[in-house]
Amino acid sequence: MVSAVFHSPQEASSRLAAAESAPASVSGPVSGPISAPVPQVKAQAAPPAQPKATRPPFDGRALWMRVLPPVLGLALMLGIWAMATQKPGPFPTPAATFEAAVQLFADPFYSKGPNDQGIGWNILFSLQRVALGFGLAAAVGIPLGFLIGRFEFASRMVSPLISLLKPVSPLAWLPIGLLVFKSANPAAIWTIFICSIWPMVVNTAVGVQRVPEDYLNVARVLKLSEWTVITKILFPAVLPYLLTGVRLSVGTAWLVIVAAEMLTGGVGIGFWVWDEWNNLNVKHIIIAIFVIGMVGLALEGLLMSLARRFSFED
């Protein structure tokens, strides 16, 4: 038997509205509150480990090519020297010269009077004269080079004088120094000054003239003072040229001091060479030649390393 239930229209509409407003049923048993689905986050792969810096492999060939040629050149010179002195004569053999060098450098700083001092003192006195003359030349030549390179009027005024005086032999200035200073030591310093000033003046002026014009135009737009232009723009750009001039000047100064001391006397490596010649001690003269060369090479290498430190070519 089927029973049917009939409702009135008002009751049916109210039941329909209640059913629509009720939340949707969830099929199946629910044991806890329903939470929104959690998005899955993919794990990022760790960046690959950077390879450790490895030392470059040892280049034996480069070292061999750097050491072998100078050694062979020195051996060739000693071989020719030994062959040329096989027969007895005034020129000493390499072995005799080496023995004299060992005795000489056993006590290089002895002092037995103003005209009898060790080779060490003579080298130091010559370096002192070079330092004084070169320092005065740098104090005058570098600012003069900036002035010539910066201002065209100064360049046109001074350039003919430089072209006239630069080719003069440095020793030609020695009598002028003796006439003015009445003493040998200031005359030698004056000679170093006048011979070492020209490379610094010329190289500094060329460096200033090669500074890009755009840099100077920016300085004009910013209305920078002349001192700021020199210290912040010109000096960093001119520094490689300046150091090249300094290197040439030091080499020239060390070259000239030996000849100047031969003529003026006193204490110094040049005077020591001349004194050994008067004593007919050829072995000491040859030793002095090697010492002068090694000191000049050391000064040259020091200034070349300094120039590479401030070079912007790389």
PASEBA-1860 file (N, C-alpha, C; in nm, 3 decimals):
! residues 314
1> MVSAVFHS> 0.085/-0.118/0.000/0.000/0.000/0.000/0.088/0.122/0.000 ~ 0.062/0.209/-0.093/0.143/0.331/-0.108/0.063/0.446/-0.060 ~ 0.130/0.516/0.032/0.062/0.633/0.085/0.122/0.756/0.024 ~ 0.049/0.850/-0.015/0.095/0.977/-0.074/0.059/1.090/0.016 ~ 0.152/1.182/0.032/0.131/1.297/0.121/0.119/1.420/0.035 ~ 0.020/1.495/0.051/-0.006/1.616/-0.025/0.006/1.735/0.068 ~ 0.075/1.837/0.018/0.094/1.962/0.097/0.028/2.074/0.024 ~ 0.008/2.173/0.096/-0.051/2.294/0.035/0.055/2.368/-0.043
9> PQEASSRL> 0.014/2.454/-0.138/0.115/2.528/-0.216/0.206/2.614/-0.131 ~ 0.159/2.681/-0.026/0.243/2.766/0.059/0.348/2.683/0.131 ~ 0.308/2.564/0.180/0.403/2.479/0.252/0.510/2.425/0.158 ~ 0.471/2.392/0.035/0.570/2.340/-0.062/0.675/2.444/-0.098 ~ 0.634/2.569/-0.118/0.730/2.674/-0.153/0.827/2.703/-0.039 ~ 0.777/2.699/0.087/0.867/2.724/0.200/0.968/2.612/0.215 ~ 0.929/2.486/0.190/1.024/2.375/0.197/1.130/2.385/0.086 ~ 1.089/2.431/-0.033/1.185/2.446/-0.144/1.290/2.553/-0.113
17> AAAESAPA> 1.248/2.666/-0.054/1.342/2.772/-0.018/1.440/2.728/0.088 ~ 1.393/2.649/0.185/1.483/2.600/0.290/1.585/2.504/0.235 ~ 1.541/2.424/0.135/1.634/2.328/0.076/1.742/2.397/-0.005 ~ 1.706/2.508/-0.073/1.807/2.580/-0.152/1.909/2.653/-0.064 ~ 1.861/2.702/0.051/1.954/2.774/0.140/2.041/2.682/0.224 ~ 2.010/2.557/0.233/2.089/2.463/0.314/2.220/2.432/0.243 ~ 2.329/2.407/0.319/2.457/2.373/0.254/2.450/2.239/0.187 ~ 2.539/2.227/0.085/2.540/2.102/0.011/2.589/1.991/0.099
25> SVSGPVSG> 2.528/1.879/0.086/2.563/1.763/0.168/2.689/1.698/0.115 ~ 2.766/1.641/0.202/2.889/1.573/0.168/2.868/1.426/0.189 ~ 2.889/1.354/0.082/2.869/1.211/0.092/2.986/1.147/0.163 ~ 2.957/1.048/0.243/3.063/0.978/0.315/3.086/1.037/0.450 ~ 3.145/0.964/0.535/3.172/1.014/0.671/3.285/1.116/0.673 ~ 3.269/1.216/0.753/3.369/1.323/0.770/3.416/1.319/0.913 ~ 3.543/1.300/0.930/3.596/1.287/1.066/3.650/1.416/1.122 ~ 3.669/1.517/1.042/3.727/1.642/1.090/3.684/1.756/1.003
33> PISAPVPQ> 3.728/1.875/1.035/3.690/1.992/0.954/3.755/1.985/0.817 ~ 3.685/2.038/0.720/3.732/2.039/0.582/3.822/2.161/0.562 ~ 3.937/2.139/0.514/4.031/2.250/0.489/4.058/2.261/0.341 ~ 4.096/2.383/0.299/4.124/2.407/0.158/4.248/2.329/0.116 ~ 4.254/2.287/-0.009/4.371/2.210/-0.055/4.498/2.296/-0.052 ~ 4.606/2.239/-0.004/4.734/2.308/0.007/4.811/2.292/-0.124 ~ 4.851/2.405/-0.188/4.925/2.392/-0.315/5.060/2.327/-0.291 ~ 5.101/2.244/-0.382/5.229/2.176/-0.372/5.341/2.267/-0.425
41> VKAQAAPP> 5.446/2.282/-0.348/5.562/2.366/-0.385/5.674/2.275/-0.430 ~ 5.717/2.299/-0.552/5.826/2.218/-0.605/5.959/2.262/-0.542 ~ 6.034/2.170/-0.495/6.165/2.200/-0.437/6.262/2.245/-0.545 ~ 6.325/2.362/-0.521/6.421/2.415/-0.618/6.554/2.339/-0.607 ~ 6.607/2.309/-0.721/6.735/2.238/-0.723/6.847/2.331/-0.677 ~ 6.937/2.282/-0.597/7.051/2.361/-0.549/7.142/2.397/-0.665 ~ 7.195/2.521/-0.667/7.285/2.560/-0.776/7.407/2.471/-0.779 ~ 7.456/2.446/-0.897/7.575/2.358/-0.906/7.694/2.421/-0.836
49> AQPKATRP> 7.768/2.339/-0.768/7.884/2.388/-0.694/7.989/2.441/-0.790 ~ 8.042/2.559/-0.755/8.145/2.619/-0.838/8.274/2.538/-0.826 ~ 8.337/2.515/-0.939/8.463/2.439/-0.931/8.570/2.520/-0.859 ~ 8.646/2.454/-0.779/8.752/2.520/-0.705/8.861/2.569/-0.801 ~ 8.910/2.690/-0.768/9.017/2.747/-0.852/9.142/2.660/-0.841 ~ 9.188/2.621/-0.954/9.308/2.538/-0.958/9.426/2.621/-1.005 ~ 9.540/2.590/-0.951/9.661/2.662/-0.990/9.700/2.623/-1.132 ~ 9.745/2.721/-1.209/9.786/2.687/-1.346/9.903/2.591/-1.343
57> PFDGRALW> 9.909/2.505/-1.441/10.020/2.408/-1.443/10.155/2.477/-1.457 ~ 10.253/2.416/-1.400/10.388/2.472/-1.403/10.441/2.471/-1.546 ~ 10.480/2.590/-1.592/10.531/2.604/-1.727/10.684/2.603/-1.722 ~ 10.738/2.484/-1.735/10.883/2.472/-1.728/10.954/2.535/-1.847 ~ 10.888/2.532/-1.963/10.952/2.589/-2.082/10.970/2.740/-2.068 ~ 10.866/2.808/-2.013/10.876/2.954/-1.996/10.989/2.989/-1.899 ~ 10.998/2.913/-1.790/11.106/2.938/-1.694/11.242/2.910/-1.758 ~ 11.250/2.804/-1.835/11.374/2.769/-1.902/11.417/2.877/-2.001
65> MRVLPPVL> 11.320/2.929/-2.078/11.351/3.034/-2.174/11.385/3.166/-2.106 ~ 11.340/3.182/-1.984/11.370/3.306/-1.913/11.506/3.302/-1.846 ~ 11.550/3.184/-1.806/11.676/3.172/-1.733/11.792/3.138/-1.825 ~ 11.768/3.048/-1.919/11.878/2.997/-2.000/11.947/3.103/-2.086 ~ 11.875/3.188/-2.162/11.947/3.284/-2.249/12.039/3.378/-2.173 ~ 11.998/3.439/-2.059/12.095/3.524/-1.988/12.217/3.448/-1.939 ~ 12.196/3.324/-1.891/12.309/3.245/-1.842/12.406/3.214/-1.957 ~ 12.350/3.179/-2.072/12.435/3.151/-2.187/12.510/3.276/-2.234
73> GLALMLGI> 12.443/3.391/-2.231/12.510/3.515/-2.269/12.624/3.548/-2.176 ~ 12.603/3.531/-2.044/12.709/3.558/-1.949/12.824/3.459/-1.966 ~ 12.790/3.332/-1.989/12.894/3.230/-2.009/12.974/3.259/-2.136 ~ 12.906/3.306/-2.240/12.977/3.339/-2.364/13.074/3.454/-2.342 ~ 13.031/3.556/-2.267/13.119/3.669/-2.241/13.241/3.625/-2.160 ~ 13.218/3.541/-2.057/13.331/3.494/-1.976/13.424/3.405/-2.058 ~ 13.366/3.327/-2.148/13.450/3.242/-2.232/13.539/3.322/-2.324 ~ 13.482/3.424/-2.387/13.563/3.510/-2.474/13.670/3.583/-2.394
81> WAMATQKP> 13.632/3.630/-2.274/13.727/3.698/-2.189/13.842/3.604/-2.149 ~ 13.809/3.480/-2.113/13.913/3.385/-2.073/14.005/3.350/-2.190 ~ 13.949/3.334/-2.309/14.031/3.304/-2.425/14.123/3.421/-2.461 ~ 14.073/3.544/-2.445/14.153/3.661/-2.481/14.265/3.687/-2.382 ~ 14.255/3.632/-2.260/14.357/3.658/-2.158/14.439/3.535/-2.125 ~ 14.446/3.440/-2.217/14.527/3.321/-2.193/14.676/3.356/-2.183 ~ 14.719/3.445/-2.270/14.858/3.488/-2.264/14.875/3.594/-2.157 ~ 14.981/3.594/-2.082/15.002/3.697/-1.979/15.005/3.837/-2.040
89> GPFPTPAA> 14.941/3.930/-1.973/14.934/4.066/-2.023/14.877/4.159/-1.918 ~ 14.856/4.284/-1.953/14.804/4.379/-1.854/14.657/4.352/-1.818 ~ 14.587/4.283/-1.907/14.444/4.261/-1.881/14.428/4.135/-1.797 ~ 14.356/4.144/-1.683/14.346/4.029/-1.592/14.250/3.923/-1.645 ~ 14.266/3.801/-1.595/14.177/3.692/-1.630/14.049/3.699/-1.547 ~ 13.942/3.627/-1.588/13.821/3.625/-1.506/13.846/3.571/-1.366 ~ 13.930/3.469/-1.353/13.956/3.412/-1.221/14.026/3.512/-1.130 ~ 14.125/3.584/-1.183/14.196/3.684/-1.102/14.103/3.799/-1.062
97> TFEAAVQL> 14.016/3.838/-1.154/13.921/3.946/-1.123/13.822/3.901/-1.016 ~ 13.780/3.776/-1.022/13.687/3.726/-0.921/13.753/3.722/-0.784 ~ 13.878/3.679/-0.777/13.948/3.678/-0.649/13.963/3.819/-0.592 ~ 13.990/3.916/-0.679/14.001/4.054/-0.633/13.865/4.106/-0.585 ~ 13.757/4.064/-0.650/13.624/4.107/-0.608/13.589/4.051/-0.470 ~ 13.628/3.926/-0.444/13.602/3.866/-0.313/13.675/3.943/-0.204 ~ 13.800/3.978/-0.228/13.875/4.056/-0.130/13.819/4.197/-0.115 ~ 13.774/4.254/-0.226/13.723/4.391/-0.221/13.594/4.400/-0.142
105> FADPFYSK> 13.503/4.305/-0.163/13.374/4.308/-0.095/13.376/4.241/0.041 ~ 13.491/4.192/0.080/13.501/4.139/0.216/13.486/4.251/0.319 ~ 13.531/4.371/0.286/13.514/4.488/0.374/13.486/4.610/0.288 ~ 13.362/4.624/0.237/13.333/4.733/0.143/13.317/4.869/0.209 ~ 13.308/4.875/0.343/13.281/5.002/0.410/13.396/5.043/0.503 ~ 13.516/5.011/0.466/13.628/5.058/0.547/13.654/5.206/0.514 ~ 13.717/5.275/0.604/13.748/5.417/0.585/13.886/5.445/0.646 ~ 13.980/5.485/0.559/14.116/5.515/0.601/14.155/5.657/0.563
113> GPNDQGIG> 14.057/5.745/0.556/14.084/5.882/0.518/13.986/5.927/0.410 ~ 13.987/6.055/0.378/13.890/6.107/0.281/13.909/6.051/0.140 ~ 14.031/6.011/0.106/14.056/5.961/-0.029/14.083/5.811/-0.033 ~ 14.058/5.743/0.078/14.079/5.597/0.081/13.962/5.535/0.158 ~ 13.855/5.508/0.086/13.736/5.449/0.146/13.690/5.331/0.061 ~ 13.614/5.242/0.124/13.568/5.122/0.057/13.471/5.152/-0.057 ~ 13.454/5.051/-0.142/13.367/5.070/-0.258/13.222/5.094/-0.217 ~ 13.184/5.041/-0.101/13.047/5.065/-0.054/13.019/5.211/-0.027
121> WNILFSLQ> 13.115/5.279/0.040/13.098/5.422/0.065/13.095/5.501/-0.065 ~ 13.178/5.463/-0.160/13.181/5.534/-0.288/13.048/5.521/-0.362 ~ 12.988/5.403/-0.360/12.857/5.385/-0.425/12.751/5.469/-0.355 ~ 12.754/5.470/-0.221/12.653/5.546/-0.146/12.667/5.696/-0.172 ~ 12.789/5.747/-0.178/12.807/5.890/-0.207/12.759/5.925/-0.347 ~ 12.785/5.837/-0.443/12.737/5.864/-0.579/12.584/5.861/-0.585 ~ 12.522/5.764/-0.516/12.375/5.759/-0.513/12.317/5.882/-0.444 ~ 12.388/5.933/-0.344/12.339/6.054/-0.276/12.340/6.173/-0.372
129> RVALGFGL> 12.447/6.188/-0.449/12.452/6.298/-0.547/12.343/6.281/-0.653 ~ 12.323/6.158/-0.698/12.218/6.133/-0.797/12.081/6.167/-0.740 ~ 12.057/6.130/-0.615/11.928/6.158/-0.554/11.902/6.308/-0.542 ~ 12.005/6.384/-0.503/11.987/6.529/-0.490/11.964/6.595/-0.625 ~ 12.050/6.563/-0.721/12.033/6.624/-0.854/11.903/6.582/-0.919 ~ 11.867/6.455/-0.908/11.744/6.407/-0.968/11.622/6.466/-0.897 ~ 11.628/6.478/-0.765/11.515/6.537/-0.693/11.489/6.681/-0.733 ~ 11.597/6.759/-0.748/11.580/6.898/-0.794/11.525/6.902/-0.936
137> AAAVGIPL> 11.571/6.810/-1.021/11.521/6.807/-1.159/11.373/6.772/-1.163 ~ 11.330/6.679/-1.077/11.188/6.642/-1.073/11.103/6.757/-1.020 ~ 11.155/6.828/-0.919/11.079/6.940/-0.862/11.060/7.053/-0.962 ~ 11.153/7.069/-1.055/11.141/7.174/-1.156/11.080/7.121/-1.286 ~ 11.123/7.003/-1.328/11.084/6.954/-1.460/10.939/6.910/-1.471 ~ 10.885/6.845/-1.368/10.746/6.796/-1.376/10.647/6.912/-1.382 ~ 10.655/7.012/-1.292/10.563/7.127/-1.308/10.582/7.201/-1.440 ~ 10.707/7.212/-1.486/10.731/7.278/-1.614/10.668/7.200/-1.729
145> GFLIGRFE> 10.674/7.067/-1.722/10.609/6.986/-1.824/10.458/7.004/-1.825 ~ 10.396/7.012/-1.708/10.252/7.038/-1.702/10.219/7.175/-1.761 ~ 10.302/7.274/-1.730/10.279/7.409/-1.782/10.290/7.412/-1.934 ~ 10.391/7.347/-1.989/10.410/7.347/-2.134/10.296/7.272/-2.204 ~ 10.257/7.158/-2.147/10.151/7.080/-2.210/10.013/7.141/-2.196 ~ 9.993/7.220/-2.091/9.859/7.274/-2.064/9.832/7.402/-2.141 ~ 9.932/7.486/-2.157/9.912/7.617/-2.217/9.997/7.628/-2.344 ~ 9.933/7.660/-2.453/10.001/7.667/-2.581/10.102/7.781/-2.585
153> FASRMVSP> 10.072/7.893/-2.519/10.165/8.005/-2.519/10.295/7.967/-2.451 ~ 10.286/7.897/-2.337/10.407/7.854/-2.268/10.484/7.751/-2.351 ~ 10.411/7.666/-2.422/10.478/7.567/-2.507/10.557/7.634/-2.619 ~ 10.497/7.732/-2.684/10.567/7.802/-2.792/10.686/7.884/-2.739 ~ 10.680/7.926/-2.615/10.788/8.007/-2.560/10.906/7.922/-2.514 ~ 10.878/7.805/-2.455/10.984/7.726/-2.393/11.039/7.619/-2.487 ~ 10.957/7.571/-2.580/11.001/7.460/-2.666/11.129/7.490/-2.743 ~ 11.148/7.611/-2.799/11.277/7.637/-2.867/11.397/7.628/-2.774
161> LISLLKPV> 11.381/7.673/-2.650/11.493/7.663/-2.555/11.527/7.517/-2.524 ~ 11.423/7.433/-2.508/11.447/7.291/-2.482/11.516/7.226/-2.601 ~ 11.470/7.258/-2.721/11.531/7.201/-2.841/11.676/7.245/-2.855 ~ 11.711/7.363/-2.808/11.847/7.413/-2.817/11.939/7.351/-2.712 ~ 11.889/7.335/-2.588/11.975/7.292/-2.478/11.977/7.141/-2.457 ~ 11.876/7.072/-2.501/11.867/6.928/-2.477/11.982/6.849/-2.540 ~ 12.027/6.880/-2.664/12.135/6.798/-2.723/12.273/6.824/-2.666 ~ 12.288/6.923/-2.578/12.421/6.957/-2.524/12.468/6.843/-2.434
169> SPLAWLPI> 12.593/6.806/-2.447/12.650/6.701/-2.363/12.644/6.742/-2.216 ~ 12.607/6.650/-2.127/12.598/6.688/-1.985/12.729/6.740/-1.927 ~ 12.843/6.682/-1.971/12.970/6.726/-1.914/13.008/6.867/-1.958 ~ 12.942/6.918/-2.062/12.969/7.056/-2.102/12.917/7.154/-1.998 ~ 12.822/7.108/-1.914/12.768/7.196/-1.809/12.854/7.194/-1.683 ~ 12.948/7.100/-1.673/13.028/7.089/-1.552/13.114/7.213/-1.526 ~ 13.184/7.270/-1.625/13.260/7.393/-1.597/13.171/7.508/-1.552 ~ 13.050/7.517/-1.603/12.959/7.623/-1.556/12.929/7.604/-1.408
177> GLLVFKSA> 12.907/7.477/-1.368/12.883/7.452/-1.226/13.003/7.485/-1.140 ~ 13.123/7.451/-1.187/13.243/7.485/-1.111/13.262/7.635/-1.101 ~ 13.227/7.707/-1.208/13.241/7.852/-1.207/13.142/7.917/-1.110 ~ 13.020/7.866/-1.106/12.916/7.927/-1.023/12.930/7.887/-0.877 ~ 12.950/7.757/-0.850/12.944/7.707/-0.712/13.081/7.700/-0.644 ~ 13.190/7.711/-0.722/13.325/7.711/-0.666/13.357/7.585/-0.587 ~ 13.286/7.475/-0.613/13.309/7.351/-0.540/13.272/7.234/-0.630 ~ 13.339/7.121/-0.609/13.318/7.007/-0.696/13.184/6.937/-0.670
185> NPAAIWTI> 13.148/6.922/-0.544/13.025/6.848/-0.512/12.900/6.918/-0.566 ~ 12.879/7.049/-0.541/12.762/7.115/-0.602/12.767/7.117/-0.755 ~ 12.888/7.122/-0.811/12.899/7.120/-0.957/12.853/6.987/-1.014 ~ 12.888/6.876/-0.946/12.841/6.745/-0.991/12.689/6.734/-0.980 ~ 12.633/6.786/-0.871/12.486/6.782/-0.855/12.419/6.867/-0.962 ~ 12.478/6.982/-0.993/12.425/7.068/-1.098/12.426/6.997/-1.234 ~ 12.533/6.924/-1.260/12.542/6.851/-1.387/12.433/6.744/-1.397 ~ 12.408/6.673/-1.287/12.300/6.573/-1.287/12.165/6.640/-1.306
193> FICSIWPM> 12.147/6.753/-1.242/12.020/6.826/-1.255/11.993/6.865/-1.400 ~ 12.091/6.924/-1.465/12.068/6.978/-1.599/12.055/6.868/-1.703 ~ 12.112/6.750/-1.677/12.102/6.643/-1.776/11.978/6.557/-1.755 ~ 11.924/6.553/-1.634/11.808/6.468/-1.608/11.675/6.542/-1.613 ~ 11.677/6.672/-1.633/11.552/6.746/-1.633/11.477/6.732/-1.765 ~ 11.552/6.717/-1.877/11.486/6.720/-2.008/11.392/6.604/-2.033 ~ 11.427/6.478/-2.001/11.330/6.370/-2.025/11.200/6.388/-1.947 ~ 11.208/6.440/-1.825/11.086/6.459/-1.748/11.000/6.570/-1.805
201> VVNTAVGV> 11.064/6.679/-1.849/10.987/6.789/-1.908/10.916/6.744/-2.035 ~ 10.989/6.679/-2.124/10.934/6.641/-2.254/10.824/6.536/-2.238 ~ 10.849/6.432/-2.160/10.749/6.325/-2.145/10.624/6.375/-2.073 ~ 10.640/6.459/-1.972/10.523/6.512/-1.903/10.441/6.601/-1.995 ~ 10.506/6.685/-2.073/10.434/6.773/-2.166/10.360/6.692/-2.272 ~ 10.423/6.588/-2.325/10.356/6.504/-2.424/10.236/6.433/-2.363 ~ 10.250/6.386/-2.240/10.137/6.322/-2.173/10.019/6.415/-2.153 ~ 10.046/6.539/-2.114/9.938/6.637/-2.095/9.870/6.668/-2.228
209> QRVPEDYL> 9.946/6.680/-2.334/9.888/6.712/-2.465/9.806/6.597/-2.521 ~ 9.827/6.475/-2.475/9.751/6.360/-2.526/9.630/6.326/-2.442 ~ 9.601/6.405/-2.341/9.478/6.383/-2.264/9.358/6.413/-2.355 ~ 9.257/6.326/-2.360/9.142/6.350/-2.448/9.075/6.484/-2.419 ~ 9.038/6.553/-2.524/8.976/6.684/-2.510/8.840/6.675/-2.441 ~ 8.773/6.559/-2.450/8.643/6.544/-2.383/8.656/6.561/-2.233 ~ 8.766/6.513/-2.175/8.786/6.529/-2.032/8.792/6.677/-1.993 ~ 8.864/6.753/-2.073/8.878/6.895/-2.043/8.748/6.970/-2.068
217> NVARVLKL> 8.670/6.926/-2.167/8.540/6.989/-2.191/8.446/6.966/-2.073 ~ 8.448/6.846/-2.018/8.365/6.819/-1.899/8.409/6.907/-1.783 ~ 8.540/6.926/-1.769/8.589/7.013/-1.661/8.542/7.157/-1.681 ~ 8.536/7.203/-1.807/8.487/7.339/-1.832/8.338/7.350/-1.800 ~ 8.262/7.247/-1.836/8.118/7.250/-1.808/8.093/7.252/-1.658 ~ 8.169/7.174/-1.584/8.153/7.169/-1.439/8.221/7.287/-1.368 ~ 8.292/7.371/-1.445/8.360/7.488/-1.391/8.458/7.450/-1.279 ~ 8.539/7.347/-1.308/8.638/7.304/-1.211/8.757/7.400/-1.210
225> SEWTVITK> 8.817/7.413/-1.095/8.934/7.499/-1.085/9.053/7.433/-1.154 ~ 9.153/7.515/-1.184/9.271/7.463/-1.253/9.345/7.359/-1.168 ~ 9.347/7.381/-1.038/9.412/7.285/-0.950/9.338/7.152/-0.950 ~ 9.205/7.156/-0.952/9.127/7.032/-0.958/9.148/6.961/-1.091 ~ 9.156/7.036/-1.200/9.181/6.976/-1.331/9.316/6.904/-1.333 ~ 9.417/6.967/-1.273/9.551/6.907/-1.273/9.556/6.783/-1.186 ~ 9.499/6.790/-1.066/9.511/6.680/-0.971/9.414/6.566/-1.000 ~ 9.295/6.595/-1.051/9.192/6.491/-1.069/9.182/6.439/-1.212
233> ILFPAVLP> 9.225/6.515/-1.310/9.210/6.474/-1.450/9.346/6.452/-1.516 ~ 9.431/6.554/-1.512/9.557/6.547/-1.586/9.656/6.450/-1.521 ~ 9.674/6.461/-1.390/9.778/6.381/-1.325/9.756/6.231/-1.340 ~ 9.634/6.176/-1.317/9.618/6.031/-1.338/9.643/5.989/-1.482 ~ 9.604/6.073/-1.580/9.623/6.037/-1.720/9.769/6.050/-1.762 ~ 9.842/6.142/-1.702/9.980/6.169/-1.743/10.080/6.080/-1.668 ~ 10.036/6.013/-1.563/10.128/5.939/-1.476/10.214/5.836/-1.551 ~ 10.160/5.755/-1.644/10.250/5.663/-1.717/10.359/5.735/-1.796
241> YLLTGVRL> 10.324/5.846/-1.862/10.425/5.923/-1.936/10.528/5.981/-1.839 ~ 10.481/6.030/-1.726/10.571/6.091/-1.628/10.671/5.989/-1.575 ~ 10.622/5.867/-1.546/10.712/5.765/-1.494/10.814/5.720/-1.599 ~ 10.774/5.722/-1.725/10.871/5.692/-1.831/10.981/5.797/-1.834 ~ 10.945/5.924/-1.822/11.045/6.029/-1.815/11.135/6.016/-1.694 ~ 11.077/5.977/-1.580/11.157/5.957/-1.459/11.257/5.845/-1.479 ~ 11.213/5.736/-1.542/11.304/5.623/-1.565/11.420/5.663/-1.655 ~ 11.392/5.737/-1.761/11.499/5.782/-1.849/11.592/5.879/-1.778
249> SVGTAWLV> 11.537/5.963/-1.694/11.619/6.062/-1.623/11.713/5.996/-1.523 ~ 11.664/5.896/-1.453/11.750/5.828/-1.355/11.864/5.756/-1.426 ~ 11.834/5.690/-1.538/11.940/5.624/-1.613/12.046/5.721/-1.662 ~ 12.001/5.837/-1.709/12.097/5.938/-1.755/12.177/5.995/-1.640 ~ 12.112/6.016/-1.526/12.183/6.072/-1.410/12.291/5.977/-1.360 ~ 12.261/5.847/-1.354/12.361/5.752/-1.308/12.475/5.739/-1.408 ~ 12.443/5.758/-1.535/12.546/5.755/-1.638/12.640/5.875/-1.625 ~ 12.585/5.990/-1.595/12.664/6.114/-1.593/12.747/6.126/-1.467
257> IVAAEMLT> 12.698/6.075/-1.354/12.768/6.098/-1.228/12.907/6.034/-1.230 ~ 12.922/5.921/-1.299/13.052/5.856/-1.305/13.154/5.945/-1.376 ~ 13.114/5.999/-1.489/13.204/6.087/-1.563/13.230/6.217/-1.486 ~ 13.127/6.271/-1.422/13.147/6.396/-1.347/13.241/6.375/-1.230 ~ 13.230/6.262/-1.161/13.318/6.238/-1.047/13.462/6.211/-1.091 ~ 13.479/6.158/-1.210/13.616/6.142/-1.261/13.686/6.275/-1.277 ~ 13.608/6.378/-1.314/13.667/6.509/-1.338/13.677/6.594/-1.211 ~ 13.584/6.574/-1.119/13.580/6.661/-1.001/13.654/6.602/-0.882
265> GGVGIGFW> 13.671/6.469/-0.877/13.741/6.410/-0.764/13.651/6.397/-0.642 ~ 13.712/6.369/-0.528/13.635/6.350/-0.405/13.603/6.203/-0.385 ~ 13.490/6.177/-0.322/13.445/6.041/-0.294/13.330/6.008/-0.388 ~ 13.334/5.892/-0.449/13.230/5.849/-0.543/13.285/5.737/-0.631 ~ 13.194/5.667/-0.693/13.237/5.552/-0.772/13.317/5.597/-0.894 ~ 13.284/5.714/-0.951/13.361/5.764/-1.064/13.503/5.800/-1.024 ~ 13.515/5.870/-0.912/13.649/5.904/-0.864/13.727/5.778/-0.826 ~ 13.658/5.677/-0.771/13.724/5.553/-0.732/13.781/5.482/-0.856
273> VWDEWNNL> 13.707/5.483/-0.965/13.756/5.423/-1.089/13.880/5.496/-1.139 ~ 13.875/5.629/-1.135/13.989/5.706/-1.183/14.111/5.688/-1.092 ~ 14.087/5.676/-0.962/14.196/5.655/-0.869/14.259/5.517/-0.890 ~ 14.179/5.416/-0.918/14.233/5.283/-0.945/14.310/5.281/-1.077 ~ 14.269/5.365/-1.172/14.346/5.374/-1.296/14.483/5.436/-1.270 ~ 14.487/5.537/-1.185/14.616/5.597/-1.150/14.706/5.496/-1.079 ~ 14.645/5.401/-1.008/14.722/5.296/-0.942/14.745/5.175/-1.034 ~ 14.697/5.183/-1.159/14.710/5.075/-1.257/14.651/4.943/-1.206
281> NVKHIIIA> 14.542/4.956/-1.133/14.472/4.838/-1.080/14.354/4.808/-1.173 ~ 14.381/4.735/-1.281/14.279/4.711/-1.383/14.170/4.619/-1.330 ~ 14.208/4.529/-1.240/14.106/4.437/-1.186/13.997/4.514/-1.113 ~ 14.034/4.615/-1.036/13.933/4.694/-0.966/13.850/4.778/-1.064 ~ 13.909/4.820/-1.172/13.834/4.896/-1.272/13.725/4.808/-1.335 ~ 13.762/4.684/-1.365/13.662/4.593/-1.422/13.551/4.564/-1.321 ~ 13.588/4.546/-1.196/13.488/4.525/-1.090/13.396/4.645/-1.080 ~ 13.453/4.765/-1.086/13.370/4.886/-1.079/13.274/4.894/-1.198
289> IFVIGMVG> 13.317/4.851/-1.315/13.229/4.852/-1.432/13.107/4.763/-1.408 ~ 13.133/4.642/-1.354/13.021/4.553/-1.325/12.930/4.610/-1.216 ~ 12.990/4.672/-1.115/12.909/4.729/-1.006/12.823/4.843/-1.058 ~ 12.881/4.931/-1.140/12.803/5.042/-1.197/12.687/4.988/-1.281 ~ 12.714/4.884/-1.360/12.608/4.826/-1.440/12.498/4.764/-1.357 ~ 12.534/4.695/-1.249/12.432/4.630/-1.165/12.348/4.733/-1.090 ~ 12.411/4.840/-1.042/12.334/4.945/-0.974/12.239/5.014/-1.072 ~ 12.287/5.044/-1.193/12.199/5.103/-1.293/12.086/5.009/-1.333
297> LALEGLLM> 12.116/4.880/-1.341/12.012/4.783/-1.374/11.907/4.774/-1.263 ~ 11.952/4.782/-1.138/11.858/4.778/-1.026/11.767/4.901/-1.026 ~ 11.824/5.018/-1.050/11.742/5.140/-1.057/11.642/5.132/-1.173 ~ 11.688/5.083/-1.287/11.601/5.070/-1.403/11.486/4.973/-1.377 ~ 11.519/4.857/-1.316/11.414/4.758/-1.286/11.314/4.809/-1.186 ~ 11.360/4.883/-1.085/11.269/4.938/-0.985/11.170/5.035/-1.047 ~ 11.219/5.124/-1.132/11.131/5.223/-1.193/11.042/5.161/-1.301 ~ 11.088/5.057/-1.369/11.003/4.989/-1.467/10.888/4.916/-1.398
305> SLARRFSF> 10.914/4.854/-1.285/10.807/4.789/-1.210/10.707/4.892/-1.158 ~ 10.756/5.008/-1.117/10.666/5.114/-1.073/10.582/5.167/-1.189 ~ 10.643/5.179/-1.306/10.568/5.226/-1.423/10.461/5.125/-1.464 ~ 10.492/4.994/-1.458/10.389/4.894/-1.489/10.277/4.895/-1.389 ~ 10.308/4.930/-1.264/10.203/4.935/-1.161/10.099/5.041/-1.192 ~ 10.139/5.152/-1.253/10.048/5.261/-1.284/10.014/5.269/-1.432 ~ 10.038/5.162/-1.506/10.004/5.161/-1.647/9.860/5.116/-1.664 ~ 9.784/5.183/-1.755/9.644/5.151/-1.779/9.624/5.084/-1.913
313> ED> 9.728/5.034/-1.976/9.712/4.975/-2.107/9.637/4.843/-2.100 ~ 9.652/4.767/-1.990/9.587/4.639/-1.979/9.441/4.652/-1.939
END
